[in-house]
Amino acid sequence: LATEMANIDRLQAVVFSQTHRLQMANEMLADMTHLAKKDHLTGAWNTLALSEAGPGLFERMNQSSKPLSCIFLDLDFFKKVNDVHGHAAGDHVLKELAKIICEHSRLSDFLFRLGDKAEEFCLLLPETDAAGAVILAERIRNYLEKNPMEYEGVGIVVTASIGVAQADFEKQTGFDDVKIQAHGNFDSLSVTGEVKNININDSLNIPVATFNIGARNDSSRVSI
């Protein structure tokens, strides 16, 4: 009997050890999966995460009859930042931009960086219509205009192009349609020098609103 009890104890110890190792493996896998969906530079979600989160948000907002808006933001002439100030400065600008966007948006909003080497970002705004999305875009614009990004004692003024679209659940079949609409508005922006505009979709009879993005040249700042 004593021998049998000892065998049971050993078996339980083995089971406990294996279970613990399996739990650790699952936790590591979850961490790796999480990291695979994060942009290592800015901390924003990446394109893979957008491809998974976008359709889900579209369906949830549609089923709950709540609006969903999408913002595309792309830094203008970003190559000049790298060429003039170096790649470290460029990385700093991207990190600061992601930080600024997050600080001006809500915890329920989702920021994505589109590509490891890209200066383009996408922001998903659940329960937000196009008018609300434009308000957020204006907040970001206003902050960029008044706050050059400091790097090694130099103020770098950046400008950006922004396209905004609100999901039209009656006409659009999925999130890809919203993304195409927002990016289409982004691509159709009018350009005046290095200053561009916010463009929103007019399919919902929403007045088109335009705002300058970034800051005009100022002798006290370093413009790119």
Secondary structure as GFF3:
##gff-version 3
##sequence-region A 1 224
A	DSSP	alpha_helix	2	36	.	.	.	ID=ss1
A	DSSP	alpha_helix	47	63	.	.	.	ID=ss2
A	DSSP	beta_strand	68	75	.	.	.	ID=ss3
A	DSSP	alpha_helix	78	85	.	.	.	ID=ss4
A	DSSP	alpha_helix	87	104	.	.	.	ID=ss5
A	DSSP	beta_strand	110	113	.	.	.	ID=ss6
A	DSSP	beta_strand	120	126	.	.	.	ID=ss7
A	DSSP	alpha_helix	130	146	.	.	.	ID=ss8
A	DSSP	beta_strand	149	151	.	.	.	ID=ss9
A	DSSP	beta_strand	154	157	.	.	.	ID=ss10
A	DSSP	beta_strand	160	166	.	.	.	ID=ss11
A	DSSP	alpha_helix	175	187	.	.	.	ID=ss12
A	DSSP	beta_strand	191	192	.	.	.	ID=ss13
A	DSSP	beta_strand	195	196	.	.	.	ID=ss14
A	DSSP	beta_strand	198	200	.	.	.	ID=ss15
A	DSSP	beta_strand	222	223	.	.	.	ID=ss16
###
